[in-house]
Amino acid sequence: MTDLTSLTLADAREGLTQKSFTALELTDAHLAAMEKARVLNAYVLETPEQARTQARAADATIAKGDAGPLAGIPLGVKDLFATTNVRATACSKILGNFIPPYESTVTSQLWRDGAVMLGKLNCDEFAMGSSNETSAFGPVINPWRREGSDTNLVPGGSSGGSASAVAANLCLGATGTDTGGSIRQPAAFTGIVGIKPTYGRCSRWGTVAFASSLDQAGPFARTVRDTAILMRSMAGHDPKDTTSVDHPVPDYEAAIGKSVKGMKIGIPKEYRLDGMSGEIDKLWAQGADWLKAAGAELVEVSLPYTKYALPAYYVVAPAEASSNLARYDGVRYGARVNGRNIVEMYENTRAEGFGAEVRRRIMIGTYVLSAGYYDAYYLRAQKVRTLIKKDFEDVFAKGVHAILTPATPSAAFGIGEKGKADPIEMYLNDIFTVTVNMAGLPGIAVPAGKDVQGLPLGLQLIGRPFDEETLFSLGEVIEQSAGHFTARKWWT
């Protein structure tokens, strides 16, 4: 039998339908692979008993002929999503062994459609990070390595566990969240596909909040088609989330293979940064050529407020984080460190429960929201955000269907190589991705090539609001032109 963990999600779905193997066999193959790959630290909690129970239930529905669209498909869940009676910690000490009595809307829809939960995936603490090094469970290791080197590399963040698990064949797909690039950057670093949907497309209910006006759930998978399949189950209106948009959910998979002839693709001149790697620039030009060969028209566009996006983001996001994380105080749930009085208990709990990066962002956020600084920082950043959004609106108003950019300024770097002396060095990894969150737009990262050291590099496509279908069509053109990328298996 074919190695079941190497199948694409679409192929696994077909195999289950044809009864070439059972959902239980598919699940057991992934559980065995997870056990052998624990060195990657992708999973912070494995749920084999629940997975096998769900797999047996999927086999029963398949036998009866009334299976859901994801029946028997084994998935991993980022530890930011609440899962009923299964520990959810946001990879922070402050949540301790919190076991939610409720399910996030996104994961409930996956289980509704028959998917199987293999476990909870590692991430940066409260999704704050670009390398998955801030997790209370330790860093995730990228399954890719530089040619001729055994240096452990980061998988990107914050959804590093999701990206690493998908790239290492430890699940057929995974959930992630993207606040400033936390799906697209890890996807690019690990040679897989990740999409950040339009803000409001997927419910945020039951997902631990980082920055509420920026956070958006989305899927990871090894192909564009697989990502489209997952997206259909994850998306949809949720009355429990007031930011959820009541739009019909299209059949995203139907967009795969559609002609892109006549589509107008914008190439923003502001993304051509000083000191940008020649390899990234070359890959960007190659991606444009592939789209042109498929019949798309390339046009240069201008997004003048792009240069202000990163500093504005690092005002808005920490401000919202400082407000959202105020609820973690040691009183109602999670960890508690006692003190002589309630104020000291708050201080001790938060000092010990939060990691250094989370404390840094809370302090930045509290500062920019404080009296005397609110107008100078937070209010100004929100005005810049409006201008960034208008930049995109102006470009799309001229008939541009999507915008092509690099996904990251470099390939994956080594664990501990960045950000220790200067956190801004780490924040610069988000330079190509934060504009999309600030404007609430959809963006997809697709693997498109390798650097000189044999590491994967990705390209990003940015779309019009609620036009993810165009991104899937264009992304598949890049995928078909570039081919698929698989890490050499060194971890078993």
C-alpha positions in Angstrom: 0.0 0.0 0.0 1.1 3.6 -0.7 2.5 5.5 2.3 -0.8 6.9 3.5 0.9 10.0 5.1 2.3 11.1 1.7 -1.1 11.4 0.0 -2.6 14.8 -0.7 -5.9 15.5 1.1 -7.7 15.2 -2.2 -6.1 11.8 -3.0 -6.9 10.6 0.5 -10.5 11.7 0.1 -10.7 9.7 -3.2 -9.1 6.7 -1.6 -11.6 6.7 1.3 -14.5 7.1 -1.2 -13.1 4.1 -3.2 -12.6 2.2 0.0 -8.9 1.6 -0.9 -8.2 2.0 2.8 -10.2 3.0 5.9 -10.2 6.2 7.9 -8.9 4.2 10.8 -5.9 3.0 8.8 -5.3 6.5 7.5 -5.4 7.9 11.1 -3.2 5.2 12.5 -0.6 5.9 9.8 -0.5 9.5 10.8 -0.4 8.7 14.6 2.6 6.5 13.9 4.3 9.2 11.9 3.7 11.7 14.7 5.3 9.4 17.3 8.4 9.1 15.2 8.7 12.8 14.6 8.4 14.2 18.1 11.8 15.7 17.7 10.1 18.4 15.6 8.0 19.4 18.6 5.1 20.2 16.2 2.4 18.8 18.5 2.0 19.9 22.1 -0.8 17.4 22.7 -1.6 14.2 20.8 -5.2 12.9 20.9 -5.0 9.3 19.6 -8.1 8.0 21.3 -10.3 10.8 20.1 -8.8 10.5 16.6 -9.6 6.8 16.4 -13.1 7.3 17.7 -13.7 10.0 15.0 -12.1 7.8 12.4 -14.4 4.9 13.2 -17.4 7.2 13.0 -16.2 8.4 9.6 -15.8 4.8 8.4 -19.4 4.2 9.4 -20.7 7.2 7.5 -18.7 6.3 4.4 -20.1 2.7 4.6 -23.6 4.2 4.7 -22.9 6.5 1.8 -23.7 9.7 3.7 -20.2 10.9 4.5 -19.3 14.6 5.0 -16.9 16.3 2.6 -13.9 15.8 5.0 -14.9 12.3 6.3 -11.9 10.5 7.7 -9.4 13.3 6.9 -6.8 13.6 9.7 -6.0 17.2 10.7 -4.0 19.1 13.3 -5.4 22.0 15.3 -3.3 25.1 16.3 -3.4 25.3 20.1 -5.2 28.7 19.8 -8.5 27.0 19.1 -10.8 25.9 21.9 -11.5 22.2 21.7 -14.1 20.6 24.0 -12.6 18.6 26.8 -9.1 18.9 25.2 -6.5 21.1 26.7 -6.1 24.5 25.0 -3.2 26.7 26.2 -2.3 29.2 23.4 1.2 27.7 24.3 1.4 29.9 27.4 2.1 29.0 31.0 -0.7 31.4 32.1 -3.4 29.1 30.7 -1.9 26.1 32.5 -4.0 23.0 31.9 -7.1 24.9 30.8 -9.7 22.5 29.3 -12.4 24.4 27.5 -16.0 23.1 27.9 -16.8 24.4 24.4 -15.6 24.1 20.8 -14.4 26.9 18.5 -16.7 27.5 15.5 -14.0 26.7 13.0 -13.1 23.4 14.5 -16.7 22.4 15.1 -17.3 22.9 11.4 -14.4 20.6 10.5 -15.8 17.9 12.8 -19.3 18.5 11.4 -17.8 17.6 8.0 -16.2 14.4 9.3 -12.6 15.4 9.9 -10.4 13.7 12.5 -8.4 15.6 15.2 -4.9 14.2 15.6 -3.9 16.7 18.3 -3.1 20.3 19.2 -0.2 22.0 17.4 2.5 24.2 18.8 2.6 28.0 18.1 4.2 31.1 19.4 2.8 32.1 22.8 -0.6 33.8 22.2 0.4 33.9 18.5 3.0 36.5 19.2 6.1 35.7 17.1 7.5 35.1 13.7 9.6 32.0 14.3 7.7 29.8 16.9 10.4 30.3 19.4 8.2 32.0 22.1 6.1 28.9 22.9 6.0 27.7 26.5 6.5 24.2 25.1 9.8 25.2 23.3 10.5 26.0 19.7 9.2 24.0 16.7 11.8 22.6 14.3 11.3 23.1 10.5 11.5 19.7 8.7 13.7 21.4 6.1 17.5 21.8 6.5 20.1 23.7 4.5 22.0 21.5 2.1 25.0 20.0 3.9 24.0 21.3 7.3 22.3 19.8 10.4 21.4 23.2 11.9 17.8 23.3 13.1 15.8 26.0 11.4 12.6 27.8 12.5 9.3 27.0 10.7 8.1 30.5 10.9 5.4 31.8 13.2 3.2 32.0 14.8 1.6 28.9 13.3 4.9 27.1 13.1 3.6 23.8 14.5 0.8 23.7 11.9 3.3 24.4 9.1 5.9 21.9 10.3 3.3 19.1 10.8 1.9 19.6 7.3 5.3 19.8 5.7 6.5 16.7 7.6 3.4 14.6 6.6 2.1 14.5 10.2 -1.4 15.5 9.1 -3.2 16.1 5.8 -4.0 19.7 6.7 -4.0 22.0 9.7 -5.7 25.1 11.1 -3.8 28.3 11.6 -4.4 31.9 12.5 -3.0 35.0 10.8 -2.7 38.4 12.5 0.3 39.8 10.6 1.5 36.9 8.5 1.2 33.9 10.8 -0.1 31.6 8.2 1.6 32.9 5.0 5.1 33.2 6.5 5.3 29.7 8.0 3.8 28.3 4.8 6.6 29.9 2.8 9.3 28.7 5.2 8.2 25.1 5.0 7.3 24.7 1.3 3.5 24.4 1.7 0.4 26.4 1.0 -1.4 28.7 3.5 -4.2 31.2 3.0 -5.3 34.1 5.2 -8.9 34.6 4.3 -10.7 38.0 4.2 -11.4 39.4 7.6 -14.8 38.1 8.7 -14.7 35.1 6.3 -14.0 32.6 9.1 -15.4 32.9 12.6 -13.2 34.0 15.4 -15.5 32.6 18.1 -13.6 30.2 20.4 -10.2 31.2 19.1 -7.9 32.8 21.7 -7.7 36.5 20.7 -4.4 38.3 20.0 -5.5 41.5 18.1 -9.2 41.2 17.4 -9.4 43.5 14.4 -6.5 41.6 12.6 -6.9 37.9 13.6 -8.3 35.5 11.0 -8.3 31.7 10.9 -7.2 29.9 7.8 -6.0 26.5 6.5 -2.6 25.0 5.7 -2.2 22.1 3.3 0.4 20.7 0.9 -1.4 21.8 -2.3 -3.6 24.7 -3.4 -6.5 22.3 -4.0 -6.3 20.8 -0.5 -6.3 24.3 1.0 -9.4 25.2 -1.0 -11.1 22.0 0.3 -10.4 22.9 3.9 -11.3 26.5 3.4 -14.9 25.6 2.4 -15.5 23.8 5.7 -13.8 26.5 7.8 -15.6 29.5 6.3 -19.1 30.7 6.9 -21.2 33.2 8.9 -21.4 32.8 12.7 -23.9 34.8 14.7 -21.7 34.3 17.8 -19.0 36.5 16.1 -20.2 40.0 15.4 -17.3 40.5 12.9 -18.3 37.4 10.9 -19.7 38.4 7.5 -22.9 36.8 6.2 -21.8 35.9 2.6 -22.5 32.6 0.9 -19.5 30.2 1.0 -18.6 29.3 -2.6 -17.1 26.0 -3.7 -13.5 27.1 -3.6 -12.3 23.8 -5.1 -14.2 24.6 -8.3 -11.8 27.5 -8.8 -8.8 25.2 -9.2 -7.9 24.9 -12.9 -10.0 27.8 -14.0 -8.4 30.0 -16.7 -6.7 33.1 -15.5 -6.5 34.5 -19.1 -7.2 38.2 -19.1 -6.8 38.7 -15.4 -4.8 41.8 -14.4 -2.1 41.2 -11.9 -0.5 44.1 -10.0 3.2 44.3 -9.2 3.7 46.9 -6.4 6.8 48.9 -6.8 7.0 49.6 -3.0 7.6 45.9 -2.3 11.0 46.1 -4.1 13.0 46.8 -0.9 16.6 48.0 -0.6 18.8 45.1 0.3 16.2 42.5 -0.7 17.8 39.2 -1.6 18.5 38.7 -5.3 17.0 35.2 -5.0 13.7 36.7 -3.8 13.7 39.3 -6.6 14.4 36.6 -9.2 11.6 34.4 -7.8 9.2 37.3 -7.9 10.0 37.9 -11.6 9.7 34.2 -12.3 6.2 34.1 -10.7 5.1 37.0 -12.8 6.4 35.2 -16.0 4.4 32.1 -15.1 1.2 34.1 -14.7 1.9 36.0 -17.9 2.4 32.6 -19.7 -1.0 31.5 -18.4 -2.6 34.5 -20.0 -2.6 37.1 -17.2 -1.7 40.7 -17.8 1.0 42.2 -15.6 0.7 45.9 -14.5 2.9 48.0 -12.2 0.9 49.4 -9.3 1.6 51.7 -6.4 0.8 51.2 -2.7 2.5 54.3 -1.3 1.5 53.8 2.3 3.2 50.3 2.4 6.3 51.8 4.1 4.2 52.8 7.1 2.5 49.4 7.5 5.0 47.7 9.8 5.3 50.5 12.4 1.5 51.1 12.3 0.9 47.3 12.8 3.3 47.2 15.8 1.2 49.9 17.4 -2.3 48.5 16.6 -1.6 44.8 17.4 0.1 45.3 20.8 -2.6 47.8 21.8 -5.3 45.2 21.1 -3.2 42.5 22.7 -2.8 44.5 25.9 -6.6 44.8 26.1 -7.4 41.2 25.2 -4.8 39.7 27.6 -6.0 41.7 30.6 -8.4 38.8 31.2 -5.6 36.4 32.2 -5.2 37.3 35.9 -5.1 34.1 37.8 -8.6 34.5 39.2 -11.1 32.6 37.0 -9.0 29.9 35.1 -5.5 29.0 34.2 -2.4 29.4 36.4 -2.3 31.3 39.6 0.7 32.5 41.6 -0.3 33.6 45.1 0.6 36.9 46.7 0.0 38.8 50.0 -3.0 40.5 48.4 -5.0 40.4 45.2 -2.8 43.1 43.4 0.3 41.1 44.2 -1.4 37.9 43.0 -2.2 39.6 39.7 1.4 40.8 39.3 3.0 37.5 40.3 0.7 35.5 38.0 1.2 37.7 35.0 5.0 38.0 35.5 5.4 34.2 35.8 2.7 33.2 33.4 3.6 35.4 30.4 6.8 34.9 28.4 9.2 37.7 27.5 7.8 38.5 24.1 4.2 38.6 25.3 5.2 40.9 28.3 7.0 43.2 25.8 3.9 43.5 23.6 1.6 44.1 26.5 3.8 46.9 27.7 4.0 48.5 24.3 0.3 48.2 23.9 -0.5 49.6 27.3 1.9 52.5 26.7 0.4 53.5 23.3 -3.1 53.4 24.8 -2.2 55.5 27.9 -3.3 59.1 28.5 -1.1 61.5 26.6 0.1 58.9 24.1 -3.2 57.6 22.6 -3.5 60.4 20.0 0.2 60.4 19.2 0.4 56.6 18.6 -2.7 54.5 18.5 -5.0 57.1 16.8 -2.3 58.0 14.3 -1.7 54.3 13.5 -5.4 53.8 12.8 -5.4 56.7 10.4 -2.4 55.1 8.6 -4.3 51.8 8.5 -7.2 53.6 6.7 -4.8 55.0 4.1 -3.2 51.5 3.6 -6.7 50.1 3.0 -7.4 52.9 0.5 -4.2 52.1 -1.4 -5.5 48.7 -2.1 -9.0 49.9 -2.9 -7.6 52.3 -5.5 -5.6 49.6 -7.2 -8.5 47.2 -7.3 -10.8 50.0 -8.6 -8.5 50.1 -11.7 -9.5 46.6 -12.7 -6.6 44.7 -10.9 -7.7 41.2 -9.9 -4.8 40.3 -7.6 -1.4 41.5 -6.5 1.7 39.4 -6.7 4.5 39.9 -4.1 7.2 37.9 -2.3 5.9 36.1 0.9 9.0 36.6 3.0 12.2 38.6 2.8 14.3 35.4 3.1 14.2 31.7 3.5 14.0 30.0 7.0 16.7 31.0 9.4 18.3 29.0 12.3 16.8 28.7 15.7 18.3 31.5 17.9 19.7 33.4 14.9 17.4 36.4 15.0 15.8 38.8 17.4 17.7 38.1 20.6 19.6 41.4 20.7 17.1 43.4 18.7 13.4 42.3 18.5 12.9 44.6 15.5 15.1 42.2 13.5 12.4 39.6 14.0 9.5 41.9 13.3 10.9 42.7 9.9 10.0 39.2 8.8 6.4 40.4 8.5 7.2 43.2 6.1 5.4 41.7 3.1 2.4 40.3 5.0 1.2 42.9 7.6 -0.4 45.1 4.9 -2.9 42.4 4.1 -4.1 42.2 7.7 -4.2 46.0 8.1 -6.5 46.1 5.1 -8.6 43.0 5.9 -7.8 41.4 2.6 -7.2 37.7 1.6 -3.7 36.6 0.9 -2.2 33.2 -0.1 1.4 31.9 0.1 2.4 29.3 -2.5 5.8 27.6 -2.7 7.5 28.7 -5.8 11.2 27.8 -5.7 14.3 27.2 -3.5 17.2 29.3 -2.5 20.9 28.5 -3.1 20.9 26.5 0.2 18.0 24.3 -1.0 15.4 25.9 1.3 11.8 26.6 0.0 10.7 30.1 -0.9 7.2 31.3 -1.4 5.2 33.9 -3.4 2.2 35.8 -2.1 -1.0 36.7 -3.9 -3.2 39.4 -2.4 -6.9 39.5 -3.5 -10.0 41.6 -3.4 -12.3 41.3 -0.4 -14.1 37.9 -0.4 -12.4 36.9 -3.7 -10.4 33.9 -2.4 -11.5 32.0 -5.5 -9.3 34.1 -7.7 -6.4 33.5 -5.4 -6.9 29.7 -5.6 -7.0 29.9 -9.5 -3.8 32.0 -9.7 -2.1 30.1 -6.9 -2.6 26.8 -8.8 -0.9 28.3 -11.9 2.2 29.0 -9.7 2.0 25.6 -8.1 1.8 23.8 -11.5 4.7 25.8 -12.9 6.9 25.5 -9.8 6.2 21.9 -8.8 5.9 20.5 -5.3 8.6 20.6 -2.7 9.3 17.9 -0.1 11.7 18.0 2.8 14.3 15.3 3.1 13.3 13.0 6.0 16.0 13.2 8.6 13.9 13.1 11.8 13.0 9.4 12.0 
